[in-house]
Amino acid sequence: DQQVKQNSPSLSVQEGRISILNCDYTNSMFDYFLWYKKYPAEGPTFLISISSIKDKNEDGRFTVFLNKSAKHLSLHIVPSQPGDSAVYFCAASYYNQGGKLIFGQGTELSVKP
Amino acid sequence: GAGVSQTPSNKVTEKGKYVELRCDPISGHTALYWYRQSLGQGPEFLIYFQGTGAADDSGLPNDRFFAVRPEGSVSTLKIQRTERGDSAVYLCASSLWAGGNNEQFFGPGTRLTVL
């Protein structure tokens, strides 16, 4: 049972344009959501997060939107840069679970110069 | 560096053998997590430690898998009687303490290949 889903395995955008990565979840107990970025042969690195009490969190070029009623979140990258090319994972956790993360399958972003 | 380190980076073994994978967390981090990433999938939770004790081992697939953290720092993931399906990248992460919004810092992983 995949509780966190990223239905697009890949996304290609032009440098300078917006990248939108999507994530859906099924467990309404989740109260904290994160995005991780992963380069080949490296571990995932934390990018941005959002608590379920918010619907938006922004950090520089990265913004995460949360729609609780739709159980959907998205990551917007504006403007996209070639160095953003990586695999992006959405993850979720919930209270009293010790911070263990449930990950989606990942979306490979390719930003073309 | 001061990040999470994992050894070995690659491990090739034969079906039926025993393997140990090591994780050195960031100094001072009390929580340590193990995840497994199969090809084309996201990391899948295996077990986490708060200090020396395994607080949640619900993700361990079966009793061939075992992990320890005897002194609350380094952790070892042990796999007995390896099977081809165990082939994956095993990731370790640590955080200041377990729970909530504490950022988990990941190591580069150990790629395990079972022939």
Interface residues (C-beta under 8 A of the other chain):
Chain A: V4 Q6 P9 Y32 Y36 A41 E42 G43 P44 T45 F46 S49 S51 F89 A91 S93 Y95 N96 Q97 G98 G99 K100 L101 I102 F103 G104 Q105 G106
Chain B: V4 A31 Y33 Y35 G40 Q41 G42 P43 E44 F45 Y48 Q50 A55 D56 G59 L91 A93 S95 A98 G99 G100 N101 N102 E103 Q104 F105 F106 G107 P108 G109
